Amino acid sequence: MALSRRVVAWAGAVAGGVLLVGLGVVFVLVGLDKADKISSTLGVFIGLIGLALSVYGVVLARRALAQQPTPDPEQEPEPTSEPEVSGQSVSGTVEGDNIQIGRARDVSIDRRRST
């Protein structure tokens, strides 16, 4: 199955490359003015197709969210393998910036400002 996807991807890439080269040759043969008009027209249609595909993607995502089952408030959640960490305690004086990204853990800050 992975081989067929790989073949389809390569075939699509080759077809796209051939299409671009052919379009370039056509643009050279018809001249700059006509090539500009053709590329503007193609750009409009490609933009409209992209807009339609993005709207379709949004509709599919909304349907997927609407079909997800809602959790029963009376049912207790299943225990997770990671312990819950909540709350924060600070003692002493903290000055300056403190940015934490990732898992919560104990942090010891001992930075003194020199005056």
Secondary structure, DSSP 8 states (H G I E B T S, - for coil): -HHHHHHHHHHHHHHHHHHHHHHHHHHHHH-HHHHHHHHHHHHHHHHHHHHHHHHHHHHHHHHHHHHS----TTS-----SS---------S---S-----SS------------
